[in-house]
Amino acid sequence: MEARTRSVPIAAAVALIAVVLLLLGDVWHSPTLQFTLGASASALFLAVAAVGCARFLRGRDPHALFVALASGTIGAQGLLALTWGAGFLPITGTPGPESVGTHAGHTPPVTAWLFGWTCAAVLANLAVPWRDRRGRPPVRPWVVLAISACVLVAGDVVLRLALEGEQVSAPPGVEASGAGAVGTTLGVLAMVGLATAAFRELRFGSARPPHAAVAIAWVVGLSVPLAQIQRATFASDTVRGGDGLPVTVAAILLVGFLAAETSDATRNRRVSDRAREILGGRAEIASMIAHEVRGPVSTIKGLAATTSGSYEKLSDDERREFVGLIESEASRLLDIVDQTSLALKIDAGALTFERRPHDLAAVVQDAVAAATVGDHPIDTSLADDLTATVDRRWLAQAIRQGVDNAARFSPEGAPIGVSLRAREGRAIVEISDRGPGVPPERRAEVFGRFARWRPQGYEDRQGSGLGLFICRGILAEHAGDASLDAGPEGGTMLRLTIPLGAPPMEG
């Protein structure tokens, strides 16, 4: 929506420039330049048609197909006008006795040119669907192409038969208009159609290119039929300010399609890079799983084999001890699987959040109750009446990961502090421990996937290295962040921040 909004003043500015060109009047006398402008415009429109068709064939985008056909129609009719008359202007006729002092001319070339713009306006309005096409048959390009070609050929034949040899005359001293009644009607229809197409591109088109550029091109194109209708002379040696407008329209369309191709290539490259990153991360996760799972699985297998082979020789206390060890290792294995699955979803952006207003103190209490803290007492200091729009389950999971991490790297029996307070419109959860702490140069590293660094004295502590990665990933989905700092009584403080109230609007 923001891109479409920005394109409106751009379209208005370009339209103003086009009107200024239109009002410039005669520029200079040059039949060669006049013919060159006409031929260049036709060539550019045909180039736009080729680029649009190629885009359609790659991505099956109906918008590209209809804009390409509209451009091809204008280009083809421009070439017809060049061969039928003298450039975009009709052939200068010989004035009759009733029109002495006037310019009289044949109207078919100019009418054919306006007929092409009218057909292009119809195709331009079909570029943005008028109704939802989901569940409907796809657009068949050859059918659309055949219908468009038949309409153009039939219209040109009718114009040739009906208007060939017709002359336009005017009272003495007044120059005749070259559009005629039929041409004027076609020009008005073309302007109405182009205005509608530009509005639909801005209102209903995608925010991505080339929709904005197409809308700007159609706005500028409004001046082309107007310039031809208002042309007061058929003098073939005079170049008018409006003669450069078709070239401008075609150039805007071509630039828009080329920008769309560049944008698509950039987006595809980013998707490809992201896919490689995800696949690389999953390969890393698979390697970690193989390493982390091997330990508890080997322990469980050994305990089960010992219990099975020596069951009668074991005392009840030994059996209970073995069963307890098996349960402990199984819980460790389950934690590894759960953390790995959660990390995969966060990494792929596949985690589903259901945000509702919640009392944050209650969310923190849920997290503390679910944490594995062993013999570590929890000192809580929670502010009341702090509400935020969050996913209660996942925010509690993030806080729990922080509490688990604090318990894992704290001396036995050392208390863990958990506080909740508000500051500058944000809720702050601080989890502090009494462990050895994390040096400043290591703080960014421990938030990465599979962090292997351990503080001195805790090198043998088990863990997947995913806890803080999960914590920061969930906070990021809540427009928050997670960071480490030195604890107030030594150790480490994990600080989690999220906005209070409703989350920020998505752009």
C-alpha positions as CSV (number, residue, x, y, z in Angstrom):
1,M,0.0,0.0,0.0
2,E,2.8,2.4,0.8
3,A,4.4,1.9,-2.6
4,R,1.1,2.5,-4.3
5,T,0.6,5.7,-2.3
6,R,4.0,7.0,-3.2
7,S,3.3,6.4,-6.9
8,V,0.2,8.7,-7.0
9,P,2.2,12.0,-6.7
10,I,4.7,10.6,-9.1
11,A,2.0,9.9,-11.6
12,A,0.6,13.4,-11.1
13,A,4.0,15.0,-11.6
14,V,4.6,13.1,-14.8
15,A,1.1,13.9,-16.1
16,L,1.8,17.6,-15.4
17,I,5.0,17.4,-17.5
18,A,3.0,15.7,-20.3
19,V,0.5,18.5,-20.3
20,V,3.2,21.1,-20.4
21,L,4.7,19.3,-23.4
22,L,1.3,19.3,-25.0
23,L,0.9,23.0,-24.6
24,L,4.3,23.9,-26.0
25,G,2.8,24.1,-29.5
26,D,5.0,23.9,-32.6
27,V,8.6,23.1,-31.8
28,W,10.3,23.2,-35.1
29,H,9.9,22.1,-38.7
30,S,11.4,18.7,-39.4
31,P,9.6,15.9,-41.3
32,T,12.5,13.5,-40.5
33,L,12.3,14.1,-36.8
34,Q,8.5,13.6,-36.9
35,F,8.9,10.3,-38.7
36,T,11.7,9.3,-36.3
37,L,9.5,10.0,-33.3
38,G,6.7,7.9,-34.7
39,A,9.0,5.0,-35.6
40,S,10.8,5.1,-32.3
41,A,7.5,5.0,-30.3
42,S,6.3,2.0,-32.3
43,A,9.5,0.2,-31.8
44,L,9.5,0.9,-28.1
45,F,5.9,-0.3,-27.7
46,L,6.8,-3.5,-29.6
47,A,9.8,-3.9,-27.3
48,V,7.5,-3.6,-24.2
49,A,5.3,-6.2,-25.8
50,A,8.2,-8.6,-26.2
51,V,9.4,-8.1,-22.6
52,G,5.9,-8.5,-21.2
53,C,5.3,-11.7,-23.2
54,A,8.6,-13.1,-21.9
55,R,7.6,-12.2,-18.4
56,F,4.3,-14.0,-18.9
57,L,5.9,-17.1,-20.2
58,R,8.2,-17.3,-17.2
59,G,5.7,-16.6,-14.5
60,R,2.3,-17.0,-16.1
61,D,1.4,-13.5,-14.9
62,P,-1.8,-12.4,-16.7
63,H,-1.0,-8.7,-15.9
64,A,2.1,-8.9,-18.0
65,L,0.2,-10.6,-20.8
66,F,-2.5,-7.9,-21.1
67,V,-0.1,-5.0,-20.7
68,A,2.1,-6.6,-23.4
69,L,-0.9,-7.0,-25.7
70,A,-1.9,-3.4,-25.1
71,S,1.6,-2.2,-25.9
72,G,1.8,-4.4,-29.0
73,T,-1.5,-3.0,-30.2
74,I,-0.3,0.5,-30.0
75,G,3.0,-0.4,-31.7
76,A,1.3,-2.3,-34.5
77,Q,-1.2,0.5,-35.1
78,G,1.6,3.1,-35.1
79,L,3.4,1.1,-37.8
80,L,0.2,1.0,-39.8
81,A,-0.2,4.7,-39.5
82,L,3.3,5.3,-40.6
83,T,2.8,3.2,-43.8
84,W,-0.8,4.5,-44.3
85,G,-0.1,8.1,-44.0
86,A,2.8,10.5,-43.4
87,G,4.0,9.4,-39.9
88,F,1.4,9.8,-37.1
89,L,-0.1,12.7,-39.1
90,P,-2.4,12.0,-42.0
91,I,-1.4,12.8,-45.6
92,T,-1.8,16.4,-46.5
93,G,-4.7,16.7,-48.9
94,T,-5.5,19.2,-51.6
95,P,-7.9,21.9,-50.3
96,G,-11.2,22.2,-52.3
97,P,-12.6,25.5,-53.4
98,E,-14.8,25.6,-50.3
99,S,-11.8,25.4,-48.0
100,V,-9.5,28.0,-49.5
101,G,-6.8,28.9,-47.0
102,T,-7.3,25.7,-44.9
103,H,-5.5,22.5,-44.6
104,A,-7.6,19.5,-45.5
105,G,-6.5,15.9,-45.1
106,H,-7.3,12.2,-45.2
107,T,-8.4,10.9,-41.8
108,P,-7.8,7.1,-41.9
109,P,-4.2,7.1,-40.6
110,V,-5.0,9.3,-37.6
111,T,-8.2,7.4,-36.9
112,A,-6.3,4.1,-37.0
113,W,-3.9,5.5,-34.5
114,L,-6.7,6.4,-32.1
115,F,-8.4,3.1,-32.7
116,G,-5.2,1.4,-31.5
117,W,-5.2,3.4,-28.3
118,T,-8.8,2.6,-27.7
119,C,-8.2,-1.2,-28.1
120,A,-5.1,-0.8,-25.9
121,A,-7.2,0.9,-23.2
122,V,-9.6,-2.1,-23.2
123,L,-6.7,-4.5,-22.8
124,A,-5.2,-2.3,-20.1
125,N,-8.4,-2.6,-18.0
126,L,-8.2,-6.4,-18.2
127,A,-4.7,-6.5,-16.8
128,V,-5.9,-6.2,-13.2
129,P,-8.7,-8.8,-12.7
130,W,-12.2,-7.5,-12.1
131,R,-13.0,-10.5,-9.9
132,D,-11.1,-13.1,-8.0
133,R,-9.8,-15.7,-10.4
134,R,-9.0,-18.3,-7.7
135,G,-10.7,-21.5,-8.6
136,R,-11.4,-20.3,-12.2
137,P,-9.7,-21.6,-15.4
138,P,-6.4,-19.7,-16.1
139,V,-6.2,-17.1,-18.8
140,R,-5.5,-18.7,-22.2
141,P,-3.0,-16.5,-24.0
142,W,-3.6,-17.7,-27.5
143,V,-7.3,-17.1,-27.2
144,V,-6.7,-13.5,-26.0
145,L,-4.1,-12.9,-28.7
146,A,-6.4,-14.3,-31.4
147,I,-9.4,-12.2,-30.3
148,S,-7.2,-9.0,-30.1
149,A,-5.8,-9.6,-33.5
150,C,-9.2,-10.2,-35.1
151,V,-10.6,-7.1,-33.6
152,L,-7.7,-5.0,-34.8
153,V,-7.7,-6.4,-38.3
154,A,-11.5,-6.0,-38.6
155,G,-11.4,-2.5,-37.3
156,D,-8.6,-1.5,-39.6
157,V,-10.5,-2.9,-42.6
158,V,-13.7,-1.0,-41.7
159,L,-11.7,2.2,-41.3
160,R,-10.0,1.7,-44.6
161,L,-13.2,1.1,-46.5
162,A,-15.3,3.7,-44.7
163,L,-12.8,6.6,-44.5
164,E,-10.4,6.3,-47.4
165,G,-10.5,9.5,-49.5
166,E,-12.5,11.4,-46.9
167,Q,-11.4,15.0,-46.6
168,V,-11.8,17.4,-43.8
169,S,-12.7,20.9,-44.7
170,A,-13.2,24.1,-42.8
171,P,-14.2,27.7,-43.4
172,P,-11.6,30.0,-44.9
173,G,-8.8,31.0,-42.5
174,V,-9.5,28.1,-40.1
175,E,-7.3,25.1,-40.0
176,A,-9.2,21.7,-40.0
177,S,-8.9,19.1,-37.3
178,G,-7.5,15.8,-38.5
179,A,-9.4,13.5,-36.1
180,G,-12.9,13.8,-37.5
181,A,-16.0,12.6,-35.7
182,V,-15.0,9.0,-35.6
183,G,-11.5,9.7,-34.5
184,T,-12.7,12.2,-31.8
185,T,-15.1,9.5,-30.4
186,L,-12.3,6.9,-30.3
187,G,-9.9,9.4,-28.6
188,V,-12.4,10.2,-25.9
189,L,-13.1,6.5,-25.3
190,A,-9.3,5.8,-25.1
191,M,-8.8,8.6,-22.5
192,V,-11.7,7.3,-20.4
193,G,-10.3,3.7,-20.6
194,L,-6.7,4.7,-19.8
195,A,-7.9,6.8,-16.8
196,T,-9.8,3.8,-15.5
197,A,-6.9,1.5,-16.1
198,A,-4.5,3.8,-14.2
199,F,-6.9,4.0,-11.3
200,R,-7.2,0.2,-11.2
201,E,-3.4,-0.3,-11.3
202,L,-3.0,2.1,-8.3
203,R,-6.0,0.9,-6.3
204,F,-6.0,-2.9,-6.9
205,G,-2.6,-3.7,-8.4
206,S,0.3,-5.1,-6.4
207,A,2.7,-2.9,-4.6
208,R,5.6,-4.5,-6.5
209,P,6.7,-3.3,-9.9
210,P,5.6,-2.9,-12.7
211,H,2.1,-1.9,-11.5
212,A,3.1,1.7,-10.4
213,A,5.0,2.3,-13.6
214,V,2.1,1.0,-15.7
215,A,-0.3,3.4,-13.9
216,I,2.1,6.3,-14.5
217,A,2.4,5.3,-18.2
218,W,-1.4,5.3,-18.7
219,V,-1.7,8.7,-16.9
220,V,0.8,10.1,-19.4
221,G,-0.9,8.3,-22.2
222,L,-4.1,10.2,-21.6
223,S,-2.5,13.1,-23.4
224,V,-1.7,11.2,-26.5
225,P,-5.4,10.9,-27.8
226,L,-6.0,14.4,-26.5
227,A,-3.0,15.8,-28.5
228,Q,-4.3,14.1,-31.7
229,I,-7.8,15.3,-31.2
230,Q,-6.7,18.9,-30.6
231,R,-4.2,18.9,-33.4
232,A,-5.2,22.0,-35.5
233,T,-3.1,21.2,-38.6
234,F,-2.0,18.3,-40.7
235,A,1.2,20.1,-41.7
236,S,3.5,17.2,-42.1
237,D,6.7,19.3,-41.6
238,T,5.9,20.5,-38.1
239,V,6.8,18.7,-34.9
240,R,4.5,19.5,-32.0
241,G,5.3,19.3,-28.3
242,G,2.8,16.4,-27.9
243,D,4.6,14.2,-30.6
244,G,7.1,13.0,-28.0
245,L,4.4,11.7,-25.6
246,P,4.0,8.2,-27.2
247,V,7.8,7.7,-26.8
248,T,7.5,8.8,-23.2
249,V,4.7,6.3,-22.5
250,A,6.5,3.4,-24.1
251,A,9.7,4.3,-22.2
252,I,7.9,4.3,-18.9
253,L,6.4,0.9,-19.6
254,L,9.7,-0.5,-20.7
255,V,11.5,0.8,-17.6
256,G,8.7,-0.5,-15.4
257,F,9.0,-4.0,-16.8
258,L,12.8,-3.9,-16.6
259,A,12.5,-2.8,-13.0
260,A,10.2,-5.6,-12.3
261,E,12.6,-8.1,-13.8
262,T,15.4,-6.7,-11.6
263,S,13.1,-6.8,-8.5
264,D,12.2,-10.4,-9.3
265,A,15.8,-11.4,-9.7
266,T,16.7,-9.8,-6.4
267,R,13.8,-11.4,-4.6
268,N,14.6,-14.8,-6.1
269,R,18.2,-14.5,-5.1
270,R,17.2,-13.6,-1.6
271,V,14.9,-16.6,-1.5
272,S,17.6,-18.8,-2.8
273,D,20.1,-17.5,-0.3
274,R,17.5,-18.0,2.5
275,A,16.8,-21.5,1.3
276,R,20.5,-22.3,1.4
277,E,20.8,-20.8,4.8
278,I,17.9,-22.9,6.1
279,L,19.3,-26.0,4.5
280,G,22.7,-25.3,6.0
281,G,21.1,-24.7,9.4
282,R,19.2,-28.0,9.2
283,A,22.3,-29.9,8.2
284,E,24.0,-28.3,11.3
285,I,21.0,-29.3,13.4
286,A,21.1,-32.9,12.1
287,S,24.8,-33.0,13.0
288,M,24.1,-31.6,16.5
289,I,21.3,-34.1,17.0
290,A,23.6,-37.0,16.1
291,H,26.2,-35.7,18.6
292,E,23.8,-34.8,21.4
293,V,21.5,-37.8,21.1
294,R,24.3,-40.3,21.1
295,G,25.1,-39.8,24.7
296,P,21.7,-40.3,26.3
297,V,20.8,-43.1,23.9
298,S,24.0,-45.0,24.7
299,T,23.4,-44.5,28.4
300,I,19.8,-45.8,28.2
301,K,20.8,-48.7,26.1
302,G,23.6,-49.6,28.5
303,L,21.4,-49.4,31.6
304,A,18.6,-51.4,29.8
305,A,21.1,-54.1,28.8
306,T,22.6,-54.3,32.3
307,T,19.2,-54.4,33.9
308,S,18.0,-57.1,31.5
309,G,21.1,-59.3,31.8
310,S,21.5,-59.0,35.6
311,Y,18.0,-58.4,36.7
312,E,17.9,-61.2,39.3
313,K,21.2,-60.2,40.8
314,L,20.3,-56.6,41.3
315,S,18.8,-55.3,44.5
316,D,15.7,-53.3,44.6
317,D,17.7,-50.1,45.3
318,E,19.9,-50.8,42.3
319,R,16.9,-51.4,40.1
320,R,15.3,-48.1,41.2
321,E,18.5,-46.3,40.6
322,F,18.8,-47.7,37.1
323,V,15.2,-46.8,36.3
324,G,15.8,-43.3,37.7
325,L,18.9,-42.9,35.4
326,I,16.9,-44.2,32.4
327,E,14.1,-41.7,33.2
328,S,16.7,-38.8,33.6
329,E,18.4,-39.6,30.3
330,A,15.0,-40.0,28.5
331,S,14.0,-36.6,29.8
332,R,17.2,-35.2,28.5
333,L,16.7,-36.8,25.1
334,L,13.1,-35.4,25.0
335,D,14.4,-31.9,25.8
336,I,16.9,-32.1,23.0
337,V,14.2,-33.2,20.5
338,D,11.8,-30.4,21.7
339,Q,14.5,-27.7,21.5
340,T,15.6,-28.9,18.1
341,S,12.1,-28.9,16.7
342,L,11.4,-25.4,18.1
343,A,14.7,-24.0,16.8
344,L,13.9,-25.4,13.3
345,K,10.5,-23.7,13.3
346,I,12.0,-20.4,14.5
347,D,14.8,-20.6,11.9
348,A,12.2,-21.2,9.1
349,G,9.8,-18.6,10.3
350,A,7.1,-21.3,10.7
351,L,6.1,-20.7,14.3
352,T,2.4,-19.8,14.7
353,F,1.6,-17.0,17.1
354,E,-1.8,-16.3,18.6
355,R,-1.5,-12.9,20.2
356,R,-3.9,-11.6,22.8
357,P,-3.7,-9.2,25.7
358,H,-2.2,-10.9,28.7
359,D,-1.1,-10.0,32.2
360,L,2.7,-10.3,32.0
361,A,3.2,-11.2,35.6
362,A,1.0,-14.3,35.1
363,V,3.1,-15.2,32.0
364,V,6.3,-14.9,34.0
365,Q,4.9,-17.1,36.7
366,D,3.9,-19.8,34.2
367,A,7.5,-19.7,32.9
368,V,9.1,-20.0,36.3
369,A,6.7,-22.9,37.2
370,A,7.7,-24.8,34.1
371,A,11.5,-24.2,34.4
372,T,13.9,-26.9,35.4
373,V,15.9,-25.2,38.2
374,G,16.9,-28.1,40.5
375,D,17.9,-26.8,44.0
376,H,18.1,-23.2,42.9
377,P,15.6,-20.9,44.7
378,I,13.8,-18.4,42.6
379,D,13.5,-14.8,43.8
380,T,10.8,-13.0,41.9
381,S,9.9,-9.3,41.9
382,L,7.0,-8.8,39.5
383,A,5.2,-5.5,38.8
384,D,1.4,-5.7,38.7
385,D,-0.9,-4.4,36.0
386,L,1.5,-4.8,33.0
387,T,-0.4,-5.9,30.0
388,A,0.9,-6.7,26.5
389,T,-0.5,-8.4,23.4
390,V,1.5,-11.6,23.2
391,D,1.3,-15.3,22.6
392,R,1.2,-16.5,26.2
393,R,2.6,-19.9,25.4
394,W,5.6,-18.9,23.4
395,L,6.5,-15.9,25.5
396,A,6.5,-18.1,28.6
397,Q,8.7,-20.6,26.7
398,A,11.2,-17.8,25.9
399,I,11.4,-16.8,29.6
400,R,11.6,-20.5,30.7
401,Q,14.6,-21.0,28.4
402,G,16.3,-18.0,30.1
403,V,15.6,-19.4,33.6
404,D,16.8,-22.9,32.6
405,N,20.0,-21.4,31.2
406,A,20.6,-19.5,34.4
407,A,20.1,-22.6,36.6
408,R,22.4,-24.7,34.3
409,F,25.3,-22.2,34.8
410,S,25.0,-21.3,38.4
411,P,26.6,-22.9,41.5
412,E,24.4,-25.4,43.3
413,G,21.9,-23.8,45.6
414,A,22.6,-20.3,44.3
415,P,19.4,-18.2,43.9
416,I,18.1,-17.0,40.6
417,G,16.4,-13.6,40.3
418,V,13.5,-13.0,38.1
419,S,12.0,-9.4,37.9
420,L,9.4,-7.7,35.8
421,R,9.1,-3.9,35.4
422,A,8.1,-1.3,32.9
423,R,10.2,1.5,31.4
424,E,9.5,3.9,28.5
425,G,6.5,1.9,27.2
426,R,8.3,-1.5,27.3
427,A,8.1,-4.4,29.7
428,I,11.5,-5.6,30.9
429,V,12.1,-9.1,32.3
430,E,15.5,-9.6,33.9
431,I,16.8,-13.1,34.8
432,S,20.0,-13.0,36.9
433,D,22.2,-15.7,38.2
434,R,25.3,-16.0,40.4
435,G,27.5,-17.9,37.9
436,P,30.9,-16.9,36.5
437,G,29.2,-14.7,33.9
438,V,29.7,-14.3,30.1
439,P,32.6,-12.0,28.9
440,P,31.4,-9.1,26.7
441,E,33.2,-10.5,23.7
442,R,31.3,-13.8,24.0
443,R,27.8,-12.3,24.6
444,A,26.8,-12.2,20.9
445,E,28.2,-15.7,20.3
446,V,26.0,-17.4,22.9
447,F,22.8,-16.2,21.1
448,G,23.8,-18.2,18.0
449,R,22.6,-21.7,17.1
450,F,24.4,-24.5,18.9
451,A,26.5,-22.2,21.1
452,R,29.4,-24.4,22.3
453,W,31.1,-21.9,24.5
454,R,31.0,-22.8,28.2
455,P,32.4,-20.7,31.1
456,Q,35.3,-21.9,33.1
457,G,34.3,-24.7,35.5
458,Y,31.2,-25.5,33.5
459,E,32.8,-27.1,30.4
460,D,31.0,-30.4,31.0
461,R,27.5,-29.0,31.4
462,Q,25.1,-30.6,29.0
463,G,22.9,-28.6,26.7
464,S,22.1,-28.2,23.0
465,G,23.2,-24.6,22.8
466,L,19.8,-23.6,21.5
467,G,18.2,-22.0,24.5
468,L,19.2,-18.4,24.0
469,F,18.7,-18.7,20.2
470,I,15.1,-19.8,20.9
471,C,14.7,-17.1,23.4
472,R,15.8,-14.3,21.1
473,G,13.8,-15.7,18.2
474,I,10.5,-15.7,20.1
475,L,11.2,-12.2,21.5
476,A,11.9,-10.9,17.9
477,E,8.4,-12.1,16.9
478,H,7.0,-9.9,19.6
479,A,8.9,-6.9,18.4
480,G,11.2,-7.3,21.4
481,D,14.8,-8.3,22.0
482,A,17.1,-10.3,24.3
483,S,20.5,-9.2,25.5
484,L,23.1,-10.1,28.2
485,D,24.7,-7.9,30.8
486,A,26.6,-8.3,34.0
487,G,24.4,-9.4,37.0
488,P,23.9,-7.0,39.9
489,E,25.7,-9.5,42.3
490,G,28.0,-11.1,39.8
491,G,27.1,-13.6,37.2
492,T,24.9,-12.8,34.2
493,M,21.7,-11.0,33.7
494,L,19.5,-11.9,30.7
495,R,17.3,-8.9,29.8
496,L,14.1,-9.5,27.7
497,T,12.1,-6.5,26.4
498,I,8.8,-6.3,24.7
499,P,6.4,-3.4,23.9
500,L,3.5,-2.9,26.3
501,G,0.0,-2.7,25.0
502,A,-0.8,-3.5,21.4
503,P,2.0,-4.6,19.0
504,P,3.1,-2.1,16.3
505,M,1.1,-2.1,13.1
506,E,2.6,-4.2,10.3
507,G,3.7,-2.3,7.2
